[in-house]
Amino acid sequence: MADNNAAVVEISQRANTFRSSIVLQAENKYIDVKSILGLFTTLLGNHAYELHVHGPDAEEAKEAMAAVFEKYGLNVTIIGE
């Protein structure tokens, strides 16, 4: 799970550089990716996730978050405004 820990920390740190709301949907749960604790309890390998990004810097946030999820091999679909 060391990889998972690194993924959680990097995702949260990267999300916190944006003003936009960035929310991860995993099945019927919605987690603010700026919350490390929320991510630790939700981010489990082979799930398919949706990332909802809304706000003033949403385009930059979507690109950056997609890159971080891809780096860790996490299956995410980015949903925009």
mmCIF file of the N, C-alpha and C atoms, coordinates in Angstrom:
data_MODEL
# 
_entry.id   MODEL 
# 
loop_
_atom_site.group_PDB 
_atom_site.id 
_atom_site.type_symbol 
_atom_site.label_atom_id 
_atom_site.label_alt_id 
_atom_site.label_comp_id 
_atom_site.label_asym_id 
_atom_site.label_entity_id 
_atom_site.label_seq_id 
_atom_site.pdbx_PDB_ins_code 
_atom_site.Cartn_x 
_atom_site.Cartn_y 
_atom_site.Cartn_z 
_atom_site.occupancy 
_atom_site.B_iso_or_equiv 
_atom_site.pdbx_formal_charge 
_atom_site.auth_seq_id 
_atom_site.auth_comp_id 
_atom_site.auth_asym_id 
_atom_site.auth_atom_id 
_atom_site.pdbx_PDB_model_num 
ATOM 1   N N  . MET A 1 1  ? 0.811   -1.212 0.000   1.00 0.00 ? 1  MET A N  1 
ATOM 2   C CA . MET A 1 1  ? 0.000   0.000  0.000   1.00 0.00 ? 1  MET A CA 1 
ATOM 3   C C  . MET A 1 1  ? 0.847   1.267  0.000   1.00 0.00 ? 1  MET A C  1 
ATOM 4   N N  . ALA A 1 2  ? 2.163   1.155  -0.006  1.00 0.00 ? 2  ALA A N  1 
ATOM 5   C CA . ALA A 1 2  ? 3.023   2.349  0.013   1.00 0.00 ? 2  ALA A CA 1 
ATOM 6   C C  . ALA A 1 2  ? 2.708   3.267  -1.157  1.00 0.00 ? 2  ALA A C  1 
ATOM 7   N N  . ASP A 1 3  ? 2.490   2.666  -2.338  1.00 0.00 ? 3  ASP A N  1 
ATOM 8   C CA . ASP A 1 3  ? 2.123   3.439  -3.526  1.00 0.00 ? 3  ASP A CA 1 
ATOM 9   C C  . ASP A 1 3  ? 0.853   4.229  -3.292  1.00 0.00 ? 3  ASP A C  1 
ATOM 10  N N  . ASN A 1 4  ? -0.119  3.567  -2.646  1.00 0.00 ? 4  ASN A N  1 
ATOM 11  C CA . ASN A 1 4  ? -1.399  4.201  -2.378  1.00 0.00 ? 4  ASN A CA 1 
ATOM 12  C C  . ASN A 1 4  ? -1.220  5.419  -1.477  1.00 0.00 ? 4  ASN A C  1 
ATOM 13  N N  . ASN A 1 5  ? -0.371  5.291  -0.455  1.00 0.00 ? 5  ASN A N  1 
ATOM 14  C CA . ASN A 1 5  ? -0.111  6.416  0.438   1.00 0.00 ? 5  ASN A CA 1 
ATOM 15  C C  . ASN A 1 5  ? 0.484   7.588  -0.332  1.00 0.00 ? 5  ASN A C  1 
ATOM 16  N N  . ALA A 1 6  ? 1.441   7.303  -1.187  1.00 0.00 ? 6  ALA A N  1 
ATOM 17  C CA . ALA A 1 6  ? 2.067   8.351  -1.988  1.00 0.00 ? 6  ALA A CA 1 
ATOM 18  C C  . ALA A 1 6  ? 1.027   8.997  -2.906  1.00 0.00 ? 6  ALA A C  1 
ATOM 19  N N  . ALA A 1 7  ? 0.152   8.193  -3.473  1.00 0.00 ? 7  ALA A N  1 
ATOM 20  C CA . ALA A 1 7  ? -0.894  8.705  -4.360  1.00 0.00 ? 7  ALA A CA 1 
ATOM 21  C C  . ALA A 1 7  ? -1.822  9.646  -3.598  1.00 0.00 ? 7  ALA A C  1 
ATOM 22  N N  . VAL A 1 8  ? -2.261  9.229  -2.416  1.00 0.00 ? 8  VAL A N  1 
ATOM 23  C CA . VAL A 1 8  ? -3.173  10.045 -1.603  1.00 0.00 ? 8  VAL A CA 1 
ATOM 24  C C  . VAL A 1 8  ? -2.545  11.393 -1.283  1.00 0.00 ? 8  VAL A C  1 
ATOM 25  N N  . VAL A 1 9  ? -1.298  11.375 -0.839  1.00 0.00 ? 9  VAL A N  1 
ATOM 26  C CA . VAL A 1 9  ? -0.624  12.618 -0.469  1.00 0.00 ? 9  VAL A CA 1 
ATOM 27  C C  . VAL A 1 9  ? -0.454  13.527 -1.679  1.00 0.00 ? 9  VAL A C  1 
ATOM 28  N N  . GLU A 1 10 ? -0.010  12.960 -2.802  1.00 0.00 ? 10 GLU A N  1 
ATOM 29  C CA . GLU A 1 10 ? 0.212   13.788 -3.988  1.00 0.00 ? 10 GLU A CA 1 
ATOM 30  C C  . GLU A 1 10 ? -1.097  14.335 -4.556  1.00 0.00 ? 10 GLU A C  1 
ATOM 31  N N  . ILE A 1 11 ? -2.132  13.516 -4.584  1.00 0.00 ? 11 ILE A N  1 
ATOM 32  C CA . ILE A 1 11 ? -3.438  13.976 -5.084  1.00 0.00 ? 11 ILE A CA 1 
ATOM 33  C C  . ILE A 1 11 ? -3.946  15.131 -4.231  1.00 0.00 ? 11 ILE A C  1 
ATOM 34  N N  . SER A 1 12 ? -3.875  14.968 -2.922  1.00 0.00 ? 12 SER A N  1 
ATOM 35  C CA . SER A 1 12 ? -4.367  16.008 -2.021  1.00 0.00 ? 12 SER A CA 1 
ATOM 36  C C  . SER A 1 12 ? -3.544  17.295 -2.143  1.00 0.00 ? 12 SER A C  1 
ATOM 37  N N  . GLN A 1 13 ? -2.223  17.145 -2.168  1.00 0.00 ? 13 GLN A N  1 
ATOM 38  C CA . GLN A 1 13 ? -1.359  18.332 -2.281  1.00 0.00 ? 13 GLN A CA 1 
ATOM 39  C C  . GLN A 1 13 ? -1.619  19.073 -3.582  1.00 0.00 ? 13 GLN A C  1 
ATOM 40  N N  . ARG A 1 14 ? -1.756  18.322 -4.663  1.00 0.00 ? 14 ARG A N  1 
ATOM 41  C CA . ARG A 1 14 ? -1.984  18.940 -5.975  1.00 0.00 ? 14 ARG A CA 1 
ATOM 42  C C  . ARG A 1 14 ? -3.352  19.631 -6.003  1.00 0.00 ? 14 ARG A C  1 
ATOM 43  N N  . ALA A 1 15 ? -4.364  18.982 -5.452  1.00 0.00 ? 15 ALA A N  1 
ATOM 44  C CA . ALA A 1 15 ? -5.716  19.554 -5.424  1.00 0.00 ? 15 ALA A CA 1 
ATOM 45  C C  . ALA A 1 15 ? -5.737  20.868 -4.645  1.00 0.00 ? 15 ALA A C  1 
ATOM 46  N N  . ASN A 1 16 ? -4.950  20.929 -3.589  1.00 0.00 ? 16 ASN A N  1 
ATOM 47  C CA . ASN A 1 16 ? -4.928  22.124 -2.746  1.00 0.00 ? 16 ASN A CA 1 
ATOM 48  C C  . ASN A 1 16 ? -4.264  23.326 -3.411  1.00 0.00 ? 16 ASN A C  1 
ATOM 49  N N  . THR A 1 17 ? -3.655  23.136 -4.573  1.00 0.00 ? 17 THR A N  1 
ATOM 50  C CA . THR A 1 17 ? -3.067  24.270 -5.284  1.00 0.00 ? 17 THR A CA 1 
ATOM 51  C C  . THR A 1 17 ? -4.111  24.990 -6.145  1.00 0.00 ? 17 THR A C  1 
ATOM 52  N N  . PHE A 1 18 ? -5.329  24.447 -6.193  1.00 0.00 ? 18 PHE A N  1 
ATOM 53  C CA . PHE A 1 18 ? -6.387  25.033 -7.022  1.00 0.00 ? 18 PHE A CA 1 
ATOM 54  C C  . PHE A 1 18 ? -7.510  25.593 -6.156  1.00 0.00 ? 18 PHE A C  1 
ATOM 55  N N  . ARG A 1 19 ? -8.188  26.611 -6.671  1.00 0.00 ? 19 ARG A N  1 
ATOM 56  C CA . ARG A 1 19 ? -9.339  27.193 -5.966  1.00 0.00 ? 19 ARG A CA 1 
ATOM 57  C C  . ARG A 1 19 ? -10.604 26.403 -6.262  1.00 0.00 ? 19 ARG A C  1 
ATOM 58  N N  . SER A 1 20 ? -10.612 25.682 -7.362  1.00 0.00 ? 20 SER A N  1 
ATOM 59  C CA . SER A 1 20 ? -11.807 24.930 -7.771  1.00 0.00 ? 20 SER A CA 1 
ATOM 60  C C  . SER A 1 20 ? -12.179 23.859 -6.748  1.00 0.00 ? 20 SER A C  1 
ATOM 61  N N  . SER A 1 21 ? -13.459 23.516 -6.758  1.00 0.00 ? 21 SER A N  1 
ATOM 62  C CA . SER A 1 21 ? -13.944 22.378 -5.981  1.00 0.00 ? 21 SER A CA 1 
ATOM 63  C C  . SER A 1 21 ? -13.560 21.114 -6.750  1.00 0.00 ? 21 SER A C  1 
ATOM 64  N N  . ILE A 1 22 ? -12.916 20.170 -6.078  1.00 0.00 ? 22 ILE A N  1 
ATOM 65  C CA . ILE A 1 22 ? -12.501 18.914 -6.720  1.00 0.00 ? 22 ILE A CA 1 
ATOM 66  C C  . ILE A 1 22 ? -13.013 17.771 -5.848  1.00 0.00 ? 22 ILE A C  1 
ATOM 67  N N  . VAL A 1 23 ? -13.997 17.052 -6.373  1.00 0.00 ? 23 VAL A N  1 
ATOM 68  C CA . VAL A 1 23 ? -14.670 16.013 -5.592  1.00 0.00 ? 23 VAL A CA 1 
ATOM 69  C C  . VAL A 1 23 ? -14.560 14.681 -6.318  1.00 0.00 ? 23 VAL A C  1 
ATOM 70  N N  . LEU A 1 24 ? -14.158 13.655 -5.581  1.00 0.00 ? 24 LEU A N  1 
ATOM 71  C CA . LEU A 1 24 ? -14.029 12.309 -6.131  1.00 0.00 ? 24 LEU A CA 1 
ATOM 72  C C  . LEU A 1 24 ? -15.292 11.525 -5.818  1.00 0.00 ? 24 LEU A C  1 
ATOM 73  N N  . GLN A 1 25 ? -15.881 10.927 -6.857  1.00 0.00 ? 25 GLN A N  1 
ATOM 74  C CA . GLN A 1 25 ? -17.043 10.071 -6.648  1.00 0.00 ? 25 GLN A CA 1 
ATOM 75  C C  . GLN A 1 25 ? -16.606 8.629  -6.789  1.00 0.00 ? 25 GLN A C  1 
ATOM 76  N N  . ALA A 1 26 ? -16.843 7.854  -5.747  1.00 0.00 ? 26 ALA A N  1 
ATOM 77  C CA . ALA A 1 26 ? -16.549 6.424  -5.763  1.00 0.00 ? 26 ALA A CA 1 
ATOM 78  C C  . ALA A 1 26 ? -17.845 5.717  -5.393  1.00 0.00 ? 26 ALA A C  1 
ATOM 79  N N  . GLU A 1 27 ? -18.456 5.087  -6.373  1.00 0.00 ? 27 GLU A N  1 
ATOM 80  C CA . GLU A 1 27 ? -19.774 4.478  -6.198  1.00 0.00 ? 27 GLU A CA 1 
ATOM 81  C C  . GLU A 1 27 ? -20.725 5.554  -5.693  1.00 0.00 ? 27 GLU A C  1 
ATOM 82  N N  . ASN A 1 28 ? -21.248 5.435  -4.473  1.00 0.00 ? 28 ASN A N  1 
ATOM 83  C CA . ASN A 1 28 ? -22.212 6.441  -4.010  1.00 0.00 ? 28 ASN A CA 1 
ATOM 84  C C  . ASN A 1 28 ? -21.608 7.396  -2.972  1.00 0.00 ? 28 ASN A C  1 
ATOM 85  N N  . LYS A 1 29 ? -20.287 7.434  -2.883  1.00 0.00 ? 29 LYS A N  1 
ATOM 86  C CA . LYS A 1 29 ? -19.624 8.326  -1.930  1.00 0.00 ? 29 LYS A CA 1 
ATOM 87  C C  . LYS A 1 29 ? -18.972 9.482  -2.670  1.00 0.00 ? 29 LYS A C  1 
ATOM 88  N N  . TYR A 1 30 ? -19.023 10.645 -2.059  1.00 0.00 ? 30 TYR A N  1 
ATOM 89  C CA . TYR A 1 30 ? -18.380 11.834 -2.611  1.00 0.00 ? 30 TYR A CA 1 
ATOM 90  C C  . TYR A 1 30 ? -17.338 12.320 -1.614  1.00 0.00 ? 30 TYR A C  1 
ATOM 91  N N  . ILE A 1 31 ? -16.093 12.448 -2.075  1.00 0.00 ? 31 ILE A N  1 
ATOM 92  C CA . ILE A 1 31 ? -14.987 12.815 -1.193  1.00 0.00 ? 31 ILE A CA 1 
ATOM 93  C C  . ILE A 1 31 ? -14.284 14.054 -1.735  1.00 0.00 ? 31 ILE A C  1 
ATOM 94  N N  . ASP A 1 32 ? -14.074 15.041 -0.885  1.00 0.00 ? 32 ASP A N  1 
ATOM 95  C CA . ASP A 1 32 ? -13.289 16.217 -1.261  1.00 0.00 ? 32 ASP A CA 1 
ATOM 96  C C  . ASP A 1 32 ? -11.830 15.765 -1.343  1.00 0.00 ? 32 ASP A C  1 
ATOM 97  N N  . VAL A 1 33 ? -11.215 15.853 -2.535  1.00 0.00 ? 33 VAL A N  1 
ATOM 98  C CA . VAL A 1 33 ? -9.850  15.344 -2.669  1.00 0.00 ? 33 VAL A CA 1 
ATOM 99  C C  . VAL A 1 33 ? -8.817  16.215 -1.956  1.00 0.00 ? 33 VAL A C  1 
ATOM 100 N N  . LYS A 1 34 ? -9.238  17.351 -1.441  1.00 0.00 ? 34 LYS A N  1 
ATOM 101 C CA . LYS A 1 34 ? -8.323  18.170 -0.647  1.00 0.00 ? 34 LYS A CA 1 
ATOM 102 C C  . LYS A 1 34 ? -8.185  17.610 0.774   1.00 0.00 ? 34 LYS A C  1 
ATOM 103 N N  . SER A 1 35 ? -9.010  16.620 1.096   1.00 0.00 ? 35 SER A N  1 
ATOM 104 C CA . SER A 1 35 ? -8.981  15.979 2.416   1.00 0.00 ? 35 SER A CA 1 
ATOM 105 C C  . SER A 1 35 ? -8.201  14.665 2.344   1.00 0.00 ? 35 SER A C  1 
ATOM 106 N N  . ILE A 1 36 ? -7.023  14.657 2.960   1.00 0.00 ? 36 ILE A N  1 
ATOM 107 C CA . ILE A 1 36 ? -6.201  13.446 2.944   1.00 0.00 ? 36 ILE A CA 1 
ATOM 108 C C  . ILE A 1 36 ? -6.943  12.289 3.611   1.00 0.00 ? 36 ILE A C  1 
ATOM 109 N N  . LEU A 1 37 ? -7.596  12.546 4.722   1.00 0.00 ? 37 LEU A N  1 
ATOM 110 C CA . LEU A 1 37 ? -8.297  11.481 5.442   1.00 0.00 ? 37 LEU A CA 1 
ATOM 111 C C  . LEU A 1 37 ? -9.394  10.856 4.583   1.00 0.00 ? 37 LEU A C  1 
ATOM 112 N N  . GLY A 1 38 ? -10.177 11.703 3.902   1.00 0.00 ? 38 GLY A N  1 
ATOM 113 C CA . GLY A 1 38 ? -11.221 11.193 3.025   1.00 0.00 ? 38 GLY A CA 1 
ATOM 114 C C  . GLY A 1 38 ? -10.659 10.301 1.936   1.00 0.00 ? 38 GLY A C  1 
ATOM 115 N N  . LEU A 1 39 ? -9.529  10.718 1.372   1.00 0.00 ? 39 LEU A N  1 
ATOM 116 C CA . LEU A 1 39 ? -8.911  9.931  0.306   1.00 0.00 ? 39 LEU A CA 1 
ATOM 117 C C  . LEU A 1 39 ? -8.407  8.589  0.828   1.00 0.00 ? 39 LEU A C  1 
ATOM 118 N N  . PHE A 1 40 ? -7.782  8.586  2.001   1.00 0.00 ? 40 PHE A N  1 
ATOM 119 C CA . PHE A 1 40 ? -7.245  7.342  2.554   1.00 0.00 ? 40 PHE A CA 1 
ATOM 120 C C  . PHE A 1 40 ? -8.332  6.289  2.704   1.00 0.00 ? 40 PHE A C  1 
ATOM 121 N N  . THR A 1 41 ? -9.539  6.724  3.050   1.00 0.00 ? 41 THR A N  1 
ATOM 122 C CA . THR A 1 41 ? -10.606 5.746  3.278   1.00 0.00 ? 41 THR A CA 1 
ATOM 123 C C  . THR A 1 41 ? -11.322 5.350  1.993   1.00 0.00 ? 41 THR A C  1 
ATOM 124 N N  . THR A 1 42 ? -11.033 6.035  0.892   1.00 0.00 ? 42 THR A N  1 
ATOM 125 C CA . THR A 1 42 ? -11.780 5.814  -0.347  1.00 0.00 ? 42 THR A CA 1 
ATOM 126 C C  . THR A 1 42 ? -10.943 5.255  -1.480  1.00 0.00 ? 42 THR A C  1 
ATOM 127 N N  . LEU A 1 43 ? -9.684  5.664  -1.560  1.00 0.00 ? 43 LEU A N  1 
ATOM 128 C CA . LEU A 1 43 ? -8.863  5.356  -2.722  1.00 0.00 ? 43 LEU A CA 1 
ATOM 129 C C  . LEU A 1 43 ? -8.331  3.930  -2.651  1.00 0.00 ? 43 LEU A C  1 
ATOM 130 N N  . LEU A 1 44 ? -9.023  3.024  -3.317  1.00 0.00 ? 44 LEU A N  1 
ATOM 131 C CA . LEU A 1 44 ? -8.608  1.626  -3.322  1.00 0.00 ? 44 LEU A CA 1 
ATOM 132 C C  . LEU A 1 44 ? -8.458  1.160  -4.765  1.00 0.00 ? 44 LEU A C  1 
ATOM 133 N N  . GLY A 1 45 ? -7.270  0.773  -5.093  1.00 0.00 ? 45 GLY A N  1 
ATOM 134 C CA . GLY A 1 45 ? -6.863  0.298  -6.397  1.00 0.00 ? 45 GLY A CA 1 
ATOM 135 C C  . GLY A 1 45 ? -7.809  0.243  -7.567  1.00 0.00 ? 45 GLY A C  1 
ATOM 136 N N  . ASN A 1 46 ? -8.507  -0.864 -7.742  1.00 0.00 ? 46 ASN A N  1 
ATOM 137 C CA . ASN A 1 46 ? -9.132  -1.161 -9.025  1.00 0.00 ? 46 ASN A CA 1 
ATOM 138 C C  . ASN A 1 46 ? -10.532 -0.591 -9.213  1.00 0.00 ? 46 ASN A C  1 
ATOM 139 N N  . HIS A 1 47 ? -10.903 0.401  -8.442  1.00 0.00 ? 47 HIS A N  1 
ATOM 140 C CA . HIS A 1 47 ? -12.207 1.026  -8.646  1.00 0.00 ? 47 HIS A CA 1 
ATOM 141 C C  . HIS A 1 47 ? -12.136 2.007  -9.810  1.00 0.00 ? 47 HIS A C  1 
ATOM 142 N N  . ALA A 1 48 ? -13.276 2.288  -10.379 1.00 0.00 ? 48 ALA A N  1 
ATOM 143 C CA . ALA A 1 48 ? -13.376 3.359  -11.370 1.00 0.00 ? 48 ALA A CA 1 
ATOM 144 C C  . ALA A 1 48 ? -13.961 4.571  -10.647 1.00 0.00 ? 48 ALA A C  1 
ATOM 145 N N  . TYR A 1 49 ? -13.313 5.688  -10.790 1.00 0.00 ? 49 TYR A N  1 
ATOM 146 C CA . TYR A 1 49 ? -13.720 6.900  -10.091 1.00 0.00 ? 49 TYR A CA 1 
ATOM 147 C C  . TYR A 1 49 ? -14.161 7.970  -11.070 1.00 0.00 ? 49 TYR A C  1 
ATOM 148 N N  . GLU A 1 50 ? -14.975 8.897  -10.577 1.00 0.00 ? 50 GLU A N  1 
ATOM 149 C CA . GLU A 1 50 ? -15.293 10.104 -11.324 1.00 0.00 ? 50 GLU A CA 1 
ATOM 150 C C  . GLU A 1 50 ? -14.785 11.275 -10.506 1.00 0.00 ? 50 GLU A C  1 
ATOM 151 N N  . LEU A 1 51 ? -14.159 12.218 -11.181 1.00 0.00 ? 51 LEU A N  1 
ATOM 152 C CA . LEU A 1 51 ? -13.649 13.403 -10.513 1.00 0.00 ? 51 LEU A CA 1 
ATOM 153 C C  . LEU A 1 51 ? -14.438 14.596 -11.034 1.00 0.00 ? 51 LEU A C  1 
ATOM 154 N N  . HIS A 1 52 ? -15.117 15.278 -10.136 1.00 0.00 ? 52 HIS A N  1 
ATOM 155 C CA . HIS A 1 52 ? -15.954 16.421 -10.497 1.00 0.00 ? 52 HIS A CA 1 
ATOM 156 C C  . HIS A 1 52 ? -15.191 17.697 -10.147 1.00 0.00 ? 52 HIS A C  1 
ATOM 157 N N  . VAL A 1 53 ? -14.923 18.510 -11.156 1.00 0.00 ? 53 VAL A N  1 
ATOM 158 C CA . VAL A 1 53 ? -14.123 19.721 -10.972 1.00 0.00 ? 53 VAL A CA 1 
ATOM 159 C C  . VAL A 1 53 ? -14.937 20.932 -11.421 1.00 0.00 ? 53 VAL A C  1 
ATOM 160 N N  . HIS A 1 54 ? -15.123 21.881 -10.513 1.00 0.00 ? 54 HIS A N  1 
ATOM 161 C CA . HIS A 1 54 ? -15.893 23.094 -10.817 1.00 0.00 ? 54 HIS A CA 1 
ATOM 162 C C  . HIS A 1 54 ? -15.226 24.283 -10.156 1.00 0.00 ? 54 HIS A C  1 
ATOM 163 N N  . GLY A 1 55 ? -15.053 25.358 -10.908 1.00 0.00 ? 55 GLY A N  1 
ATOM 164 C CA . GLY A 1 55 ? -14.505 26.567 -10.314 1.00 0.00 ? 55 GLY A CA 1 
ATOM 165 C C  . GLY A 1 55 ? -13.699 27.381 -11.297 1.00 0.00 ? 55 GLY A C  1 
ATOM 166 N N  . PRO A 1 56 ? -13.076 28.449 -10.796 1.00 0.00 ? 56 PRO A N  1 
ATOM 167 C CA . PRO A 1 56 ? -12.405 29.419 -11.664 1.00 0.00 ? 56 PRO A CA 1 
ATOM 168 C C  . PRO A 1 56 ? -11.190 28.866 -12.404 1.00 0.00 ? 56 PRO A C  1 
ATOM 169 N N  . ASP A 1 57 ? -10.538 27.863 -11.846 1.00 0.00 ? 57 ASP A N  1 
ATOM 170 C CA . ASP A 1 57 ? -9.348  27.293 -12.498 1.00 0.00 ? 57 ASP A CA 1 
ATOM 171 C C  . ASP A 1 57 ? -9.577  25.820 -12.832 1.00 0.00 ? 57 ASP A C  1 
ATOM 172 N N  . ALA A 1 58 ? -10.816 25.497 -13.181 1.00 0.00 ? 58 ALA A N  1 
ATOM 173 C CA . ALA A 1 58 ? -11.213 24.102 -13.405 1.00 0.00 ? 58 ALA A CA 1 
ATOM 174 C C  . ALA A 1 58 ? -10.411 23.428 -14.520 1.00 0.00 ? 58 ALA A C  1 
ATOM 175 N N  . GLU A 1 59 ? -10.157 24.150 -15.626 1.00 0.00 ? 59 GLU A N  1 
ATOM 176 C CA . GLU A 1 59 ? -9.440  23.519 -16.742 1.00 0.00 ? 59 GLU A CA 1 
ATOM 177 C C  . GLU A 1 59 ? -8.042  23.075 -16.319 1.00 0.00 ? 59 GLU A C  1 
ATOM 178 N N  . GLU A 1 60 ? -7.310  23.958 -15.639 1.00 0.00 ? 60 GLU A N  1 
ATOM 179 C CA . GLU A 1 60 ? -5.962  23.615 -15.172 1.00 0.00 ? 60 GLU A CA 1 
ATOM 180 C C  . GLU A 1 60 ? -6.041  22.495 -14.143 1.00 0.00 ? 60 GLU A C  1 
ATOM 181 N N  . ALA A 1 61 ? -7.026  22.565 -13.266 1.00 0.00 ? 61 ALA A N  1 
ATOM 182 C CA . ALA A 1 61 ? -7.174  21.544 -12.226 1.00 0.00 ? 61 ALA A CA 1 
ATOM 183 C C  . ALA A 1 61 ? -7.446  20.175 -12.836 1.00 0.00 ? 61 ALA A C  1 
ATOM 184 N N  . LYS A 1 62 ? -8.315  20.139 -13.865 1.00 0.00 ? 62 LYS A N  1 
ATOM 185 C CA . LYS A 1 62 ? -8.643  18.856 -14.505 1.00 0.00 ? 62 LYS A CA 1 
ATOM 186 C C  . LYS A 1 62 ? -7.390  18.222 -15.106 1.00 0.00 ? 62 LYS A C  1 
ATOM 187 N N  . GLU A 1 63 ? -6.606  19.021 -15.815 1.00 0.00 ? 63 GLU A N  1 
ATOM 188 C CA . GLU A 1 63 ? -5.386  18.490 -16.428 1.00 0.00 ? 63 GLU A CA 1 
ATOM 189 C C  . GLU A 1 63 ? -4.412  17.970 -15.383 1.00 0.00 ? 63 GLU A C  1 
ATOM 190 N N  . ALA A 1 64 ? -4.191  18.757 -14.348 1.00 0.00 ? 64 ALA A N  1 
ATOM 191 C CA . ALA A 1 64 ? -3.235  18.370 -13.308 1.00 0.00 ? 64 ALA A CA 1 
ATOM 192 C C  . ALA A 1 64 ? -3.690  17.123 -12.561 1.00 0.00 ? 64 ALA A C  1 
ATOM 193 N N  . MET A 1 65 ? -4.973  17.061 -12.228 1.00 0.00 ? 65 MET A N  1 
ATOM 194 C CA . MET A 1 65 ? -5.479  15.913 -11.471 1.00 0.00 ? 65 MET A CA 1 
ATOM 195 C C  . MET A 1 65 ? -5.470  14.654 -12.329 1.00 0.00 ? 65 MET A C  1 
ATOM 196 N N  . ALA A 1 66 ? -5.808  14.784 -13.603 1.00 0.00 ? 66 ALA A N  1 
ATOM 197 C CA . ALA A 1 66 ? -5.771  13.626 -14.498 1.00 0.00 ? 66 ALA A CA 1 
ATOM 198 C C  . ALA A 1 66 ? -4.357  13.054 -14.549 1.00 0.00 ? 66 ALA A C  1 
ATOM 199 N N  . ALA A 1 67 ? -3.363  13.936 -14.605 1.00 0.00 ? 67 ALA A N  1 
ATOM 200 C CA . ALA A 1 67 ? -1.968  13.494 -14.670 1.00 0.00 ? 67 ALA A CA 1 
ATOM 201 C C  . ALA A 1 67 ? -1.565  12.742 -13.403 1.00 0.00 ? 67 ALA A C  1 
ATOM 202 N N  . VAL A 1 68 ? -1.982  13.230 -12.241 1.00 0.00 ? 68 VAL A N  1 
ATOM 203 C CA . VAL A 1 68 ? -1.623  12.564 -10.982 1.00 0.00 ? 68 VAL A CA 1 
ATOM 204 C C  . VAL A 1 68 ? -2.304  11.202 -10.880 1.00 0.00 ? 68 VAL A C  1 
ATOM 205 N N  . PHE A 1 69 ? -3.587  11.133 -11.213 1.00 0.00 ? 69 PHE A N  1 
ATOM 206 C CA . PHE A 1 69 ? -4.288  9.838  -11.157 1.00 0.00 ? 69 PHE A CA 1 
ATOM 207 C C  . PHE A 1 69 ? -3.639  8.841  -12.120 1.00 0.00 ? 69 PHE A C  1 
ATOM 208 N N  . GLU A 1 70 ? -3.295  9.317  -13.316 1.00 0.00 ? 70 GLU A N  1 
ATOM 209 C CA . GLU A 1 70 ? -2.675  8.447  -14.312 1.00 0.00 ? 70 GLU A CA 1 
ATOM 210 C C  . GLU A 1 70 ? -1.313  7.940  -13.832 1.00 0.00 ? 70 GLU A C  1 
ATOM 211 N N  . LYS A 1 71 ? -0.561  8.807  -13.201 1.00 0.00 ? 71 LYS A N  1 
ATOM 212 C CA . LYS A 1 71 ? 0.765   8.447  -12.685 1.00 0.00 ? 71 LYS A CA 1 
ATOM 213 C C  . LYS A 1 71 ? 0.691   7.226  -11.766 1.00 0.00 ? 71 LYS A C  1 
ATOM 214 N N  . TYR A 1 72 ? -0.389  7.141  -10.983 1.00 0.00 ? 72 TYR A N  1 
ATOM 215 C CA . TYR A 1 72 ? -0.544  6.046  -10.030 1.00 0.00 ? 72 TYR A CA 1 
ATOM 216 C C  . TYR A 1 72 ? -1.443  4.924  -10.569 1.00 0.00 ? 72 TYR A C  1 
ATOM 217 N N  . GLY A 1 73 ? -1.785  4.999  -11.844 1.00 0.00 ? 73 GLY A N  1 
ATOM 218 C CA . GLY A 1 73 ? -2.564  3.932  -12.467 1.00 0.00 ? 73 GLY A CA 1 
ATOM 219 C C  . GLY A 1 73 ? -3.989  3.837  -11.945 1.00 0.00 ? 73 GLY A C  1 
ATOM 220 N N  . LEU A 1 74 ? -4.549  4.964  -11.511 1.00 0.00 ? 74 LEU A N  1 
ATOM 221 C CA . LEU A 1 74 ? -5.913  4.970  -10.993 1.00 0.00 ? 74 LEU A CA 1 
ATOM 222 C C  . LEU A 1 74 ? -6.883  5.312  -12.119 1.00 0.00 ? 74 LEU A C  1 
ATOM 223 N N  . ASN A 1 75 ? -7.956  4.568  -12.195 1.00 0.00 ? 75 ASN A N  1 
ATOM 224 C CA . ASN A 1 75 ? -8.941  4.709  -13.261 1.00 0.00 ? 75 ASN A CA 1 
ATOM 225 C C  . ASN A 1 75 ? -9.916  5.823  -12.912 1.00 0.00 ? 75 ASN A C  1 
ATOM 226 N N  . VAL A 1 76 ? -9.757  6.987  -13.542 1.00 0.00 ? 76 VAL A N  1 
ATOM 227 C CA . VAL A 1 76 ? -10.614 8.126  -13.222 1.00 0.00 ? 76 VAL A CA 1 
ATOM 228 C C  . VAL A 1 76 ? -11.157 8.761  -14.485 1.00 0.00 ? 76 VAL A C  1 
ATOM 229 N N  . THR A 1 77 ? -12.400 9.183  -14.420 1.00 0.00 ? 77 THR A N  1 
ATOM 230 C CA . THR A 1 77 ? -13.022 9.950  -15.491 1.00 0.00 ? 77 THR A CA 1 
ATOM 231 C C  . THR A 1 77 ? -13.220 11.367 -14.953 1.00 0.00 ? 77 THR A C  1 
ATOM 232 N N  . ILE A 1 78 ? -12.713 12.352 -15.679 1.00 0.00 ? 78 ILE A N  1 
ATOM 233 C CA . ILE A 1 78 ? -12.848 13.735 -15.241 1.00 0.00 ? 78 ILE A CA 1 
ATOM 234 C C  . ILE A 1 78 ? -14.153 14.315 -15.777 1.00 0.00 ? 78 ILE A C  1 
ATOM 235 N N  . ILE A 1 79 ? -14.982 14.822 -14.873 1.00 0.00 ? 79 ILE A N  1 
ATOM 236 C CA . ILE A 1 79 ? -16.263 15.413 -15.225 1.00 0.00 ? 79 ILE A CA 1 
ATOM 237 C C  . ILE A 1 79 ? -16.148 16.919 -15.023 1.00 0.00 ? 79 ILE A C  1 
ATOM 238 N N  . GLY A 1 80 ? -16.427 17.680 -16.064 1.00 0.00 ? 80 GLY A N  1 
ATOM 239 C CA . GLY A 1 80 ? -16.297 19.138 -15.955 1.00 0.00 ? 80 GLY A CA 1 
ATOM 240 C C  . GLY A 1 80 ? -17.637 19.812 -15.792 1.00 0.00 ? 80 GLY A C  1 
ATOM 241 N N  . GLU A 1 81 ? -17.602 21.114 -15.921 1.00 0.00 ? 81 GLU A N  1 
ATOM 242 C CA . GLU A 1 81 ? -18.832 21.901 -15.774 1.00 0.00 ? 81 GLU A CA 1 
ATOM 243 C C  . GLU A 1 81 ? -19.721 21.735 -16.983 1.00 0.00 ? 81 GLU A C  1 
# 
